[in-house]
Amino acid sequence: MQLISSQMVGYMERSSWIRKMFEEGIKMKKEFGEDAVHDFSLGNPDLPPPPTVKEALADLAEQAGEPFFLGYMPNFGYPHVREKLAEEVTKEQGVDVPADCLVITCGAAGALNSVFRAVLEPDDEVLVPTPFFVEYGFYAENHAAKLVTVPSKPLTFELDLEAMDAAITDRTRVVLINSPNNPTGAVYTREELDGLAAILRKHNEGRDKPIYILSDEPYRFLAFDGVEVPSLLDVYEYSIVCSSFSKNLSLAGGRVGYALVNPAIEGREALMGAIVMANRILGFVNAPALAQKLLAKALGSSVDISIYDSRRKAMAEVLDNAGFKYTMPKGAFYFFPEAPGGDDVKFCATLQEEKILAVPGTGFGYPGYFRLAFCVSEDVITRSRDAFVRAMEKAKA
């Protein structure tokens, strides 16, 4: 007798490669010891939250005896937090963002699902460049939509605008992008985004519903070497931004983020109302009260980006020493090198023999590459040097 849905049976069979490798790492560390395993599998930020978070927790503890301290609130979040968030995203995006364009959500995942629920009809299509964060497919299917993938350009992972243009159909409703990108570290340029916007405006002609660009931006703060992360708000009118504070404030378990509707959208009130309603009826109801209160006090602060940059350079040295081919990431905390021999799953197994945990590119819809998350201590990175050399030698043998 089958106890669960057929869809969930399929999901569990093709569950995330990221989680598989993370769970394998737990086993290996128990068997060989923490110091013997080089775990680059999970993008779990290891830096402690900035001091403002600790200070905020101390302040909030003093208020814990007050009535309704963690009580119900509007589904869009605490009004005073939304006001402060509006000030912060106005600075980040370079566009004046009123508070009524924001919904505080249960992380970026809650934001993405709420937006999808608000705009998608059954059998609509969500277009995404590959490689992509694997959960996007599940999120689209949550709302009876179809994920359509378009490969980015090899090695550089720039948008293939011609291919994206060709992939758009009358069912395309959302183009979902992630920049800085997980898993490649690519940052889409203003020229690329302008080109994408021009394509969508062309396809919007004569349509009853516009195609949205939905930008997933939890790594916006983490760009290196002075690279600009352009704002979509002044590039394309039908744009929505989703983000979280899991990386810049190291609040991954806090589950707090937001959806931002472009103030330039005519009649945006209906769209905002739909996202707020979706936030409620999907069961999120509202973002966690404690996380919102922490956010109100910590906005504007960040973890030390220079630490991630130092790790990025250390990881590049390790890969260069072993002879890997890759593009230096411009943002986020991932490398996405080519897998020697072309078989990413096989090569990740070879890495595992050397007690290195990496995620095959197949898990991101882009075979032939593998992902390394460098949100680990620099000691782990430097200790992996000889193991990467041995893995490369095995691949060449």
N, C-alpha and C positions, 0 to 999 in steps of 0.2 A: 504494500500500500504506500503510495507516494504522499509524503507529508508536506511537501513544499511545492511551489509553482514551478512549472517547466522553465520559465524564464530565469528563476533564481538558481535552478540546477545548472543552467548554462553559464550564468554569471560566476558561480562558484568554481566551475571547471576552468574558466579562463580568468580567474582572479589575478589581481595585479602582480606582475613580476617584481615590482618594488617590494611589496609585502612578502613575497616568497623569499626573496634574497635577505630581507631583514630578519625573517624568522629563522632562516638557515644560519645567519650570523649568530643568533642567540645560542643555537646548538653548538656551533664551532667554538664560541668563546667559553662555553662550559667545558668542552672537551680539551681545548688547547690552551686556554687562558686568554684574558683580555689583551695582553700585550702582544700575543702571537698572531692576532687576527687584524687585518687592515680593512675596516668596514667603511666603504664608500657608497652604501646602498640607499640610505634613506636621507631625504632632505629635511632632517630634523634639526633646527638651529640649536647649537650647543652653547652659544654665548648667553650669559645671564642677562635678564632684562636690565635696562638702564636704571640708575639709582632712583629716578622719579617713581618707578613702579613700587619699589620697596617703601619709599616715603608715603606713597598713596595708600598702600596697604595698612601702614601704621595709622594714618589719619582715619581711614575707613573703619578700623577696629574700634576707634573711639566713638563712632557714630552707630555702632551695631545695635545699641539698645533703643534706638529711636523707632517710633511707629512707622510701618511701611518701608523700613530701610531697604528691604529687597522685595517690595510689593509689585503689584501689576503696574503697567505703564502703557502709553499708546503703543500700538504695534510697530510704529516706525522708530521707537526708542525714546529715551528720555529727551524732552525738548532742549534742555540746557546742554546736553552732550551733542545733540545734532547741531546746535548753534556753534559750538566750539569746533566740531568737525568741519563745518562749512568754512570757517576761517582757515583751517589747515589745508583743506583741499584746494581752496582758492589760491593759496601760495604755491602749492605743488603743480597745479594744472595751468596756472597763468591765466585763468578765466574766472570771472566773478561767479561764484557758485552760491546761490541762496540756500538756506537751510531746508526749504521745502522741496529741494531737488534730491534729497538724501534719505535713504532708509538704512538704519543700522541693522545689521543682519548677523546670523550665526556663521561668522567667517565668510570667506569668499565663496565657499561651496553653497552656503545658504543664499547668498546674493545671486549666484548664477542660476540656481534652481528657481528662485522667486521670479527672476526676469523671464526665464524660459516659460514658467507657468503663466505669466502675464501676457506673453506675445505669441506663443506657439499654438497652432492647431494640429490635430492629428495628421501625420504624414508630411508635415513641413520638414524642411531640410536646414540643418545647421552645418555650414561650411567651415572647415578648420584646416589650416596648413599643418602638415606633419614635418617633424615629429611633434607630438602633442601629449599633454597630461592625460593619462589613460582614463581618468574618471569622467572626462567630457562625454564620452560615448554613453556611459551609464546615465549621466544627467539628461542628455537629450532623450534617451529612451524612457526616462521617468515620465516624460510628457508626450509620449507617443510620436516623437519626432525621429528623424533619421540623421545620423552623423555622416557627412560626406567629406572625405579627406582629399587633400591636394598636396603632393610632396613639395617641400621647399627645395631650393637648389642645393645640390650635394656639397658637403664640407663647409660652405659659408652659411647655409641655411637662410639665405635671403628669400623673400617672398617671390614665388614664380607667378607674377601678375597675369601673364598670358594664360597660364593653366587655370588660375582661379577664375578668370573671366569666362573661360570655356566651360567651367564646371557649374556655373550659375544657371538655375532653371526657374520656371515660374513657381516652384515650390520653395525656393531659397528664401528664408526669412531672417536668418542671422548669420553673420560672418564672425566667428569667434577667434580672437587672437590673444596671444600671451607674450608680452614684451616688457622687461627682459624675460627671456624664454626659459622655461623648464621643458626639455632637458638640455638645450644647446648653449644657453648663455647669450644667444643672439639678441640684439636690440634693433628693432625695425627703425629705419631712418625716416625722416620727414618726407623725403622723396618717395620712398616705398608707400607710405601711408597716403600721400597725395594721389599717387597712382591708383591705389585701391579705392579711394574715395571717388575718383573720376569714373572708375568702372561701375561702381554701385549707382552713382547718379544716372549713368546711361541706362542701367537696367531698371531703375525706378520709374523711368518715363512710361506713362500709360498704366502703371500698376496701381491697384487700390490700396495696397499696403507697402510701406517702405521696407527695404532691407536694412536691418540694423547692423552696425559694428559693435560687438560686445567685447570690451577689452578687459582681460583678467590681469590685474596689476599688483600682486603682492610683493613683487621684486622691484617696483619702481624706484625705491630708495637706493638700490644696490647696483650702481653702474660705475664702471672703472675708467680711468684715464681721461676724465672729463667728457665722456660720451653723453650726449643729450638723449633723454627719453622723451620724445615729443608727446604733447597732449593731443589726443584725438578730438577734444571738444572744439578746437578751432580749425580742425581739418575736415570734419564731416558732421553735418548737423544731426543725423540720426545715429548718434553714438551714446553708448552707455558704458560706464566704467564700474567694474567690480573689484574689490580689493579686501585686504585683511591686515591685521597687525601681528600675524604669526611670525613674521620674519624681522621686521624693523624694530619691534618691541620684544621679540622672543616670547610672544604670548600664544604659541601654537595651540595649546590646550585651553586657552581662554575662549576660543570660538567667538571672536568678535570681528566684524568687518562691515562693509557697506556696499550698497548699490547707489550709483550717482547717475542721474538722468541729465543729459545735456540740457542746460537752460535754453538753448536755441531751438529745441523741438516745439513747434507750434502745437498748442493744445496738450502740453505735457502733463497737465493735471490728471487727465484720464489714465495716462500711462503710470504716473506715480501712484494713483489710487489703486490700480491693478496690482502693482508690485507690493504695496503695503498689504492688500488683501491676500495675495499669494503667500506672503511671509507668515500670515496668520493661519490660513487654511491648510498649508503644508505641514503644520504642526510645530513650526519653529516658535510661533506666537510673537516672540520678541527675542532679541539677543540677550544673553545672560546679564542680569542686573549688575552683578559685581564687576564683571568685565567692562561694562559700560562706564561705571563709576571710576574704575582704574584708568580707563581711556581718557576721561575728562581731565584727569590730573597729569597724564603722561604724554598727551599729544604735543608734538613738537620736539620730543626727545627721540633718541635712537641708540641702538647698539653701535659699537665702534666699527665703522666700515673698514678702517685701515687693517683690522685683523683679518677680515675676509680677503682683502687685497694681498696681504702677505702670504696667505695660504694659497691663493690663486697662483702667485709666482712660484711658490715652492712646488706645487703640483705640476706646473709647466716644466720645471727643471727635471722632475722625476720622469715625466713622459718624454721629454727631449733626450734624456740620457738613455732611455730604452729604445728610442727610435720610432715612437708612435707619430702618426699623422693626425693633426687636429687643427681647428681654428681657435685661437685664443678667445675665451669668452669675454664679451664686453659688459656683461651684467650677470646677475643671479649668482648662485654658487655651485655651478655644474660645468664639467667638461663633457664633451660628446665626441670622443676620438673614433677614428675608423678601426674596425675590428680586423686585425691581421688575418688574411685568408678569406675574409668576407662573411664568415659564418659567426654572427654575434653570439648566438646561444652557445655554440661550441667553444668559442674563445672565453666566454664568461665562466664556463666550466673549467677551462685551463687556468684562469685566474684563481678560481676557487681552490684548485690543487695547491696553489701558492699562498693560500689563506688570504686572498684578496676578494672582497665582495663588491661586485659591480652589477649594474642592471642592463640586460640586453636591449638594444635599440628596438627590437621586435615589440617589446612592451610599450613602446611609444609610437608604434606604427611606422617605424623607420629602420628596417633591418640593415645589417652591415656596420652598425656603430654600437657603442655602449656608453652608458652614463656613469660618471663618477661624481659623487656629491662631496665637495670639499668643505662642508660645514663640520669639520672634525679638527682635532688639535693638530698643530703643525708637526708635532712629534709623530703622530700616526702617518702623516704624509711622508716624512723623511725616512721613517723606518720601512716604508714599502718599496724603497728604491730598488733593492736587489731582487725583490720578489717580482716586480714588473719586468726586470731584465730577464729573469728566468722564464717568465711566461712568454715573452716575445721570442726567446730562443726556441721554446717548445713549438710555438706557432710556425716558426720558419723551418723546423726540422722535417 
